[in-house]
């Protein structure tokens, strides 16, 4: 008896899922604001628009990162120079010879 009950419940669930899918498809067709070709064209336009925006954002981020890398490089050189000066001042590092260039 339980096997029949399980099969019946499974059948009801399957029927409900199929009915839901059918209702969704029917509702989508009846409530669609435009025809399929127009919808595809609209989606293509949106895809191109957002691809362009993404490309612009990528370029801006690249420029921003390059600028930050340059500032970091200069800050690092300044920090190394300062550290070298302190180490020389404290006698922990010999003074660099003056180079005539």
N, CA, C and O atoms as CSV, one atom per row, in Angstrom:
chain,resi,resn,atom,element,x,y,z
A,1,UNK,N,N,0.808,-1.196,0.000
A,1,UNK,CA,C,0.000,0.000,0.000
A,1,UNK,C,C,0.852,1.262,0.000
A,1,UNK,O,O,0.510,2.251,-0.647
A,2,UNK,N,N,1.965,1.221,0.730
A,2,UNK,CA,C,2.805,2.407,0.802
A,2,UNK,C,C,3.436,2.706,-0.547
A,2,UNK,O,O,3.604,3.877,-0.887
A,3,UNK,N,N,3.789,1.703,-1.319
A,3,UNK,CA,C,4.386,1.908,-2.633
A,3,UNK,C,C,3.402,2.642,-3.542
A,3,UNK,O,O,3.796,3.551,-4.272
A,4,UNK,N,N,2.169,2.269,-3.504
A,4,UNK,CA,C,1.136,2.932,-4.308
A,4,UNK,C,C,0.976,4.373,-3.839
A,4,UNK,O,O,0.824,5.276,-4.662
A,5,UNK,N,N,1.009,4.601,-2.519
A,5,UNK,CA,C,0.867,5.939,-1.969
A,5,UNK,C,C,2.047,6.821,-2.407
A,5,UNK,O,O,1.848,7.981,-2.766
A,6,UNK,N,N,3.281,6.272,-2.378
A,6,UNK,CA,C,4.458,7.034,-2.794
A,6,UNK,C,C,4.379,7.364,-4.273
A,6,UNK,O,O,4.680,8.491,-4.664
A,7,UNK,N,N,3.988,6.422,-5.092
A,7,UNK,CA,C,3.870,6.669,-6.526
A,7,UNK,C,C,2.822,7.728,-6.811
A,7,UNK,O,O,3.001,8.555,-7.704
A,8,UNK,N,N,1.736,7.709,-6.064
A,8,UNK,CA,C,0.680,8.692,-6.234
A,8,UNK,C,C,1.182,10.076,-5.858
A,8,UNK,O,O,0.915,11.050,-6.561
A,9,UNK,N,N,1.914,10.163,-4.745
A,9,UNK,CA,C,2.463,11.462,-4.318
A,9,UNK,C,C,3.488,11.977,-5.325
A,9,UNK,O,O,3.505,13.165,-5.645
A,10,UNK,N,N,4.327,11.098,-5.815
A,10,UNK,CA,C,5.317,11.485,-6.817
A,10,UNK,C,C,4.623,11.959,-8.083
A,10,UNK,O,O,5.042,12.940,-8.696
A,11,UNK,N,N,3.579,11.273,-8.469
A,11,UNK,CA,C,2.810,11.672,-9.648
A,11,UNK,C,C,2.183,13.033,-9.468
A,11,UNK,O,O,2.162,13.834,-10.403
A,12,UNK,N,N,1.664,13.314,-8.270
A,12,UNK,CA,C,1.051,14.619,-7.994
A,12,UNK,C,C,2.109,15.733,-8.051
A,12,UNK,O,O,1.863,16.811,-8.592
A,13,UNK,N,N,3.268,15.455,-7.494
A,13,UNK,CA,C,4.336,16.458,-7.507
A,13,UNK,C,C,4.778,16.722,-8.947
A,13,UNK,O,O,4.948,17.874,-9.344
A,14,UNK,N,N,4.963,15.657,-9.724
A,14,UNK,CA,C,5.372,15.802,-11.115
A,14,UNK,C,C,4.322,16.571,-11.912
A,14,UNK,O,O,4.661,17.438,-12.718
A,15,UNK,N,N,3.066,16.257,-11.689
A,15,UNK,CA,C,1.978,16.960,-12.368
A,15,UNK,C,C,1.967,18.439,-11.987
A,15,UNK,O,O,1.755,19.298,-12.843
A,16,UNK,N,N,2.194,18.739,-10.719
A,16,UNK,CA,C,2.217,20.133,-10.266
A,16,UNK,C,C,3.390,20.886,-10.900
A,16,UNK,O,O,3.236,22.039,-11.302
A,17,UNK,N,N,4.563,20.243,-10.992
A,17,UNK,CA,C,5.728,20.883,-11.610
A,17,UNK,C,C,5.443,21.168,-13.080
A,17,UNK,O,O,5.714,22.268,-13.561
A,18,UNK,N,N,4.904,20.194,-13.790
A,18,UNK,CA,C,4.589,20.380,-15.197
A,18,UNK,C,C,3.534,21.460,-15.398
A,18,UNK,O,O,3.619,22.241,-16.345
A,19,UNK,N,N,2.560,21.509,-14.532
A,19,UNK,CA,C,1.527,22.544,-14.628
A,19,UNK,C,C,2.135,23.921,-14.384
A,19,UNK,O,O,1.765,24.889,-15.049
A,20,UNK,N,N,3.058,24.015,-13.442
A,20,UNK,CA,C,3.726,25.296,-13.164
A,20,UNK,C,C,4.568,25.762,-14.339
A,20,UNK,O,O,4.549,26.939,-14.699
A,21,UNK,N,N,5.305,24.837,-14.934
A,21,UNK,CA,C,6.112,25.187,-16.105
A,21,UNK,C,C,5.212,25.635,-17.245
A,21,UNK,O,O,5.490,26.640,-17.900
A,22,UNK,N,N,4.147,24.902,-17.483
A,22,UNK,CA,C,3.210,25.270,-18.549
A,22,UNK,C,C,2.596,26.630,-18.311
A,22,UNK,O,O,2.483,27.432,-19.238
A,23,UNK,N,N,2.198,26.898,-17.081
A,23,UNK,CA,C,1.604,28.199,-16.761
A,23,UNK,C,C,2.624,29.314,-16.958
A,23,UNK,O,O,2.272,30.396,-17.429
A,24,UNK,N,N,3.879,29.064,-16.605
A,24,UNK,CA,C,4.927,30.069,-16.786
A,24,UNK,C,C,5.160,30.378,-18.253
A,24,UNK,O,O,5.282,31.542,-18.635
A,25,UNK,N,N,5.221,29.346,-19.073
A,25,UNK,CA,C,5.417,29.542,-20.513
A,25,UNK,C,C,4.233,30.286,-21.112
A,25,UNK,O,O,4.416,31.227,-21.884
A,26,UNK,N,N,3.036,29.876,-20.768
A,26,UNK,CA,C,1.834,30.528,-21.289
A,26,UNK,C,C,1.777,31.985,-20.850
A,26,UNK,O,O,1.467,32.867,-21.651
A,27,UNK,N,N,2.073,32.236,-19.585
A,27,UNK,CA,C,2.073,33.621,-19.090
A,27,UNK,C,C,3.136,34.460,-19.785
A,27,UNK,O,O,2.897,35.624,-20.108
A,28,UNK,N,N,4.305,33.877,-20.017
A,28,UNK,CA,C,5.361,34.610,-20.713
A,28,UNK,C,C,4.969,34.968,-22.130
A,28,UNK,O,O,5.274,36.061,-22.607
A,29,UNK,N,N,4.300,34.057,-22.800
A,29,UNK,CA,C,3.875,34.322,-24.181
A,29,UNK,C,C,2.775,35.376,-24.207
A,29,UNK,O,O,2.808,36.294,-25.027
A,30,UNK,N,N,1.806,35.245,-23.315
A,30,UNK,CA,C,0.676,36.179,-23.322
A,30,UNK,C,C,1.054,37.569,-22.838
A,30,UNK,O,O,0.487,38.559,-23.300
A,31,UNK,N,N,2.003,37.657,-21.917
A,31,UNK,CA,C,2.345,38.948,-21.323
A,31,UNK,C,C,3.595,39.575,-21.912
A,31,UNK,O,O,4.014,40.640,-21.460
A,32,UNK,N,N,4.201,38.944,-22.907
A,32,UNK,CA,C,5.420,39.483,-23.503
A,32,UNK,C,C,5.122,40.843,-24.127
A,32,UNK,O,O,4.168,40.979,-24.893
A,33,UNK,N,N,5.940,41.859,-23.801
A,33,UNK,CA,C,5.665,43.199,-24.313
A,33,UNK,C,C,5.978,43.356,-25.791
A,33,UNK,O,O,5.381,44.210,-26.447
A,34,UNK,N,N,6.888,42.569,-26.338
A,34,UNK,CA,C,7.255,42.689,-27.752
A,34,UNK,C,C,7.430,41.304,-28.351
A,34,UNK,O,O,7.462,40.296,-27.644
A,35,UNK,N,N,7.540,41.282,-29.657
A,35,UNK,CA,C,7.748,40.022,-30.365
A,35,UNK,C,C,9.159,39.509,-30.098
A,35,UNK,O,O,10.021,40.244,-29.616
A,36,UNK,N,N,9.372,38.263,-30.412
A,36,UNK,CA,C,10.664,37.632,-30.149
A,36,UNK,C,C,11.821,38.327,-30.831
A,36,UNK,O,O,12.863,38.537,-30.210
A,37,UNK,N,N,11.665,38.694,-32.100
A,37,UNK,CA,C,12.745,39.353,-32.835
A,37,UNK,C,C,13.078,40.704,-32.205
A,37,UNK,O,O,14.248,41.063,-32.069
A,38,UNK,N,N,12.052,41.441,-31.827
A,38,UNK,CA,C,12.278,42.747,-31.201
A,38,UNK,C,C,12.947,42.587,-29.842
A,38,UNK,O,O,13.814,43.382,-29.478
A,39,UNK,N,N,12.552,41.569,-29.096
A,39,UNK,CA,C,13.158,41.318,-27.793
A,39,UNK,C,C,14.626,40.949,-27.953
A,39,UNK,O,O,15.474,41.435,-27.205
A,40,UNK,N,N,14.932,40.087,-28.929
A,40,UNK,CA,C,16.326,39.708,-29.167
A,40,UNK,C,C,17.154,40.924,-29.570
A,40,UNK,O,O,18.287,41.083,-29.116
A,41,UNK,N,N,16.588,41.785,-30.425
A,41,UNK,CA,C,17.301,42.992,-30.849
A,41,UNK,C,C,17.545,43.909,-29.649
A,41,UNK,O,O,18.617,44.498,-29.516
A,42,UNK,N,N,16.556,44.019,-28.794
A,42,UNK,CA,C,16.694,44.841,-27.596
A,42,UNK,C,C,17.779,44.278,-26.679
A,42,UNK,O,O,18.588,45.024,-26.127
A,43,UNK,N,N,17.786,42.959,-26.526
A,43,UNK,CA,C,18.812,42.331,-25.683
A,43,UNK,C,C,20.203,42.513,-26.276
A,43,UNK,O,O,21.169,42.711,-25.539
A,44,UNK,N,N,20.313,42.448,-27.606
A,44,UNK,CA,C,21.608,42.687,-28.255
A,44,UNK,C,C,22.084,44.105,-27.979
A,44,UNK,O,O,23.256,44.338,-27.682
A,45,UNK,N,N,21.146,45.054,-28.084
A,45,UNK,CA,C,21.498,46.446,-27.814
A,45,UNK,C,C,21.978,46.638,-26.387
A,45,UNK,O,O,22.969,47.327,-26.143
A,46,UNK,N,N,21.272,46.028,-25.447
A,46,UNK,CA,C,21.696,46.122,-24.048
A,46,UNK,C,C,23.054,45.463,-23.833
A,46,UNK,O,O,23.884,45.977,-23.083
A,47,UNK,N,N,23.281,44.329,-24.489
A,47,UNK,CA,C,24.558,43.636,-24.355
A,47,UNK,C,C,25.695,44.515,-24.872
A,47,UNK,O,O,26.747,44.606,-24.239
A,48,UNK,N,N,25.485,45.167,-26.027
A,48,UNK,CA,C,26.518,46.054,-26.566
A,48,UNK,C,C,26.749,47.252,-25.657
A,48,UNK,O,O,27.886,47.672,-25.441
A,49,UNK,N,N,25.663,47.793,-25.129
A,49,UNK,CA,C,25.774,48.947,-24.236
A,49,UNK,C,C,26.594,48.592,-23.004
A,49,UNK,O,O,27.522,49.313,-22.637
A,50,UNK,N,N,26.245,47.470,-22.365
A,50,UNK,CA,C,26.948,47.100,-21.145
A,50,UNK,C,C,28.356,46.602,-21.418
A,50,UNK,O,O,29.226,46.723,-20.556
A,51,UNK,N,N,28.600,46.045,-22.601
A,51,UNK,CA,C,29.966,45.663,-22.971
A,51,UNK,C,C,30.822,46.921,-23.116
A,51,UNK,O,O,31.977,46.943,-22.690
A,52,UNK,N,N,30.257,47.957,-23.714
A,52,UNK,CA,C,30.973,49.225,-23.839
A,52,UNK,C,C,31.258,49.846,-22.485
A,52,UNK,O,O,32.358,50.339,-22.239
A,53,UNK,N,N,30.263,49.820,-21.608
A,53,UNK,CA,C,30.465,50.362,-20.257
A,53,UNK,C,C,31.525,49.573,-19.504
A,53,UNK,O,O,32.355,50.154,-18.804
A,54,UNK,N,N,31.499,48.255,-19.644
A,54,UNK,CA,C,32.494,47.419,-18.966
A,54,UNK,C,C,33.891,47.720,-19.496
A,54,UNK,O,O,34.855,47.748,-18.731
A,55,UNK,N,N,34.002,47.943,-20.796
A,55,UNK,CA,C,35.301,48.268,-21.391
A,55,UNK,C,C,35.808,49.607,-20.859
A,55,UNK,O,O,36.988,49.740,-20.534
A,56,UNK,N,N,34.924,50.591,-20.770
A,56,UNK,CA,C,35.313,51.890,-20.224
A,56,UNK,C,C,35.753,51.767,-18.770
A,56,UNK,O,O,36.751,52.360,-18.362
A,57,UNK,N,N,35.008,51.000,-18.003
A,57,UNK,CA,C,35.364,50.798,-16.598
A,57,UNK,C,C,36.717,50.112,-16.468
A,57,UNK,O,O,37.509,50.451,-15.589
A,58,UNK,N,N,36.982,49.136,-17.353
A,58,UNK,CA,C,38.262,48.429,-17.322
A,58,UNK,C,C,39.400,49.383,-17.640
A,58,UNK,O,O,40.448,49.340,-16.996
A,59,UNK,N,N,39.198,50.252,-18.640
A,59,UNK,CA,C,40.234,51.217,-18.997
A,59,UNK,C,C,40.480,52.203,-17.861
A,59,UNK,O,O,41.628,52.508,-17.538
A,60,UNK,N,N,39.408,52.699,-17.256
A,60,UNK,CA,C,39.559,53.628,-16.129
A,60,UNK,C,C,40.287,52.958,-14.970
A,60,UNK,O,O,41.159,53.563,-14.346
A,61,UNK,N,N,39.933,51.722,-14.685
A,61,UNK,CA,C,40.594,51.000,-13.600
A,61,UNK,C,C,42.067,50.787,-13.931
A,61,UNK,O,O,42.920,50.895,-13.050
A,62,UNK,N,N,42.373,50.487,-15.189
A,62,UNK,CA,C,43.766,50.307,-15.594
A,62,UNK,C,C,44.571,51.577,-15.408
A,62,UNK,O,O,45.694,51.537,-14.904
A,63,UNK,N,N,43.994,52.725,-15.822
A,63,UNK,CA,C,44.688,54.007,-15.644
A,63,UNK,C,C,44.869,54.317,-14.155
A,63,UNK,O,O,45.929,54.779,-13.732
A,64,UNK,N,N,43.841,54.062,-13.384
A,64,UNK,CA,C,43.909,54.315,-11.946
A,64,UNK,C,C,44.992,53.454,-11.301
A,64,UNK,O,O,45.777,53.946,-10.490
A,65,UNK,N,N,45.037,52.169,-11.660
A,65,UNK,CA,C,46.054,51.284,-11.094
A,65,UNK,C,C,47.458,51.684,-11.531
A,65,UNK,O,O,48.398,51.597,-10.741
A,66,UNK,N,N,47.613,52.121,-12.778
A,66,UNK,CA,C,48.929,52.564,-13.248
A,66,UNK,C,C,49.386,53.797,-12.472
A,66,UNK,O,O,50.555,53.917,-12.106
A,67,UNK,N,N,48.451,54.707,-12.228
A,67,UNK,CA,C,48.775,55.905,-11.456
A,67,UNK,C,C,49.173,55.542,-10.027
A,67,UNK,O,O,50.147,56.066,-9.487
A,68,UNK,N,N,48.407,54.644,-9.431
A,68,UNK,CA,C,48.736,54.216,-8.061
A,68,UNK,C,C,50.075,53.506,-8.000
A,68,UNK,O,O,50.824,53.677,-7.038
A,69,UNK,N,N,50.388,52.702,-9.028
A,69,UNK,CA,C,51.669,51.997,-9.067
A,69,UNK,C,C,52.823,52.993,-9.167
A,69,UNK,O,O,53.860,52.814,-8.529
A,70,UNK,N,N,52.640,54.032,-9.960
A,70,UNK,CA,C,53.683,55.056,-10.089
A,70,UNK,C,C,53.899,55.770,-8.763
A,70,UNK,O,O,55.038,55.973,-8.342
A,71,UNK,N,N,52.813,56.149,-8.109
A,71,UNK,CA,C,52.949,56.819,-6.801
A,71,UNK,C,C,53.590,55.894,-5.785
A,71,UNK,O,O,54.403,56.334,-4.972
A,72,UNK,N,N,53.232,54.614,-5.821
A,72,UNK,CA,C,53.830,53.654,-4.896
A,72,UNK,C,C,55.320,53.488,-5.161
A,72,UNK,O,O,56.112,53.378,-4.226
A,73,UNK,N,N,55.702,53.470,-6.439
A,73,UNK,CA,C,57.111,53.331,-6.784
A,73,UNK,C,C,57.915,54.516,-6.239
A,73,UNK,O,O,58.987,54.324,-5.666
A,74,UNK,N,N,57.398,55.746,-6.415
A,74,UNK,CA,C,58.093,56.914,-5.890
A,74,UNK,C,C,58.124,56.908,-4.366
A,74,UNK,O,O,59.140,57.262,-3.768
A,75,UNK,N,N,57.041,56.517,-3.742
A,75,UNK,CA,C,57.000,56.454,-2.281
A,75,UNK,C,C,58.003,55.428,-1.764
A,75,UNK,O,O,58.647,55.648,-0.739
A,76,UNK,N,N,58.133,54.311,-2.472
A,76,UNK,CA,C,59.084,53.277,-2.066
A,76,UNK,C,C,60.516,53.797,-2.181
A,76,UNK,O,O,61.335,53.568,-1.292
A,77,UNK,N,N,60.819,54.502,-3.284
A,77,UNK,CA,C,62.161,55.067,-3.448
A,77,UNK,C,C,62.456,56.063,-2.337
A,77,UNK,O,O,63.561,56.078,-1.796
A,78,UNK,N,N,61.477,56.898,-1.989
A,78,UNK,CA,C,61.664,57.863,-0.906
A,78,UNK,C,C,61.890,57.157,0.419
A,78,UNK,O,O,62.744,57.572,1.203
A,79,UNK,N,N,61.146,56.107,0.676
A,79,UNK,CA,C,61.285,55.370,1.924
A,79,UNK,C,C,62.659,54.713,2.023
A,79,UNK,O,O,63.291,54.752,3.079
A,80,UNK,N,N,63.122,54.113,0.932
A,80,UNK,CA,C,64.442,53.480,0.924
A,80,UNK,C,C,65.521,54.531,1.155
A,80,UNK,O,O,66.471,54.304,1.905
A,81,UNK,N,N,65.369,55.679,0.508
A,81,UNK,CA,C,66.337,56.758,0.680
A,81,UNK,C,C,66.365,57.242,2.120
A,81,UNK,O,O,67.438,57.454,2.685
A,82,UNK,N,N,65.184,57.420,2.721
A,82,UNK,CA,C,65.108,57.848,4.118
A,82,UNK,C,C,65.741,56.820,5.042
A,82,UNK,O,O,66.492,57.181,5.949
A,83,UNK,N,N,65.448,55.550,4.823
A,83,UNK,CA,C,66.012,54.486,5.668
A,83,UNK,C,C,67.529,54.443,5.536
A,83,UNK,O,O,68.243,54.290,6.528
A,84,UNK,N,N,68.017,54.579,4.299
A,84,UNK,CA,C,69.464,54.572,4.080
A,84,UNK,C,C,70.109,55.750,4.815
A,84,UNK,O,O,71.168,55.606,5.426
A,85,UNK,N,N,69.453,56.924,4.748
A,85,UNK,CA,C,69.981,58.103,5.441
A,85,UNK,C,C,70.033,57.890,6.943
A,85,UNK,O,O,71.024,58.250,7.579
A,86,UNK,N,N,68.980,57.309,7.528
A,86,UNK,CA,C,68.997,57.053,8.976
A,86,UNK,C,C,70.052,56.034,9.349
A,86,UNK,O,O,70.739,56.203,10.357
A,87,UNK,N,N,70.198,54.989,8.567
A,87,UNK,CA,C,71.207,53.972,8.870
A,87,UNK,C,C,72.614,54.558,8.776
A,87,UNK,O,O,73.484,54.198,9.569
A,88,UNK,N,N,72.845,55.453,7.823
A,88,UNK,CA,C,74.143,56.108,7.724
A,88,UNK,C,C,74.352,57.063,8.891
A,88,UNK,O,O,75.449,57.155,9.442
A,89,UNK,N,N,73.294,57.769,9.260
A,89,UNK,CA,C,73.371,58.713,10.377
A,89,UNK,C,C,73.702,57.988,11.673
A,89,UNK,O,O,74.462,58.510,12.489
A,90,UNK,N,N,73.154,56.808,11.878
A,90,UNK,CA,C,73.379,56.045,13.107
A,90,UNK,C,C,74.668,55.224,13.046
A,90,UNK,O,O,75.020,54.543,14.009
A,91,UNK,N,N,75.352,55.288,11.939
A,91,UNK,CA,C,76.612,54.567,11.812
A,91,UNK,C,C,76.442,53.095,11.499
A,91,UNK,O,O,77.398,52.329,11.626
A,92,UNK,N,N,75.285,52.689,11.105
A,92,UNK,CA,C,75.037,51.280,10.797
A,92,UNK,C,C,75.290,50.952,9.326
A,92,UNK,O,O,75.317,49.786,8.935
A,93,UNK,N,N,75.476,51.993,8.523
A,93,UNK,CA,C,75.703,51.802,7.093
A,93,UNK,C,C,76.735,52.833,6.668
A,93,UNK,O,O,76.576,54.019,6.957
A,94,UNK,N,N,77.785,52.405,5.988
A,94,UNK,CA,C,78.799,53.393,5.582
A,94,UNK,C,C,78.202,54.385,4.590
A,94,UNK,O,O,77.299,54.062,3.819
A,95,UNK,N,N,78.726,55.578,4.634
A,95,UNK,CA,C,78.237,56.627,3.737
A,95,UNK,C,C,78.593,56.261,2.305
A,95,UNK,O,O,79.668,55.732,2.023
A,96,UNK,N,N,77.674,56.555,1.428
A,96,UNK,CA,C,77.913,56.269,0.020
A,96,UNK,C,C,78.906,57.285,-0.527
A,96,UNK,O,O,78.848,58.469,-0.194
A,97,UNK,N,N,79.825,56.805,-1.379
A,97,UNK,CA,C,80.792,57.766,-1.937
A,97,UNK,C,C,80.080,58.720,-2.895
A,97,UNK,O,O,79.137,58.346,-3.593
A,98,UNK,N,N,80.560,59.961,-2.905
A,98,UNK,CA,C,79.990,60.958,-3.812
A,98,UNK,C,C,80.375,60.586,-5.231
A,98,UNK,O,O,81.552,60.383,-5.531
A,99,UNK,N,N,79.411,60.500,-6.078
A,99,UNK,CA,C,79.655,60.131,-7.477
A,99,UNK,C,C,79.469,61.376,-8.331
A,99,UNK,O,O,78.414,62.007,-8.273
A,100,UNK,N,N,80.439,61.729,-9.095
A,100,UNK,CA,C,80.327,62.942,-9.926
A,100,UNK,C,C,79.589,62.687,-11.231
A,100,UNK,O,O,80.210,62.529,-12.282
A,101,UNK,N,N,78.306,62.649,-11.164
A,101,UNK,CA,C,77.518,62.479,-12.394
A,101,UNK,C,C,76.278,63.244,-12.346
A,101,UNK,O,O,75.498,63.215,-13.298
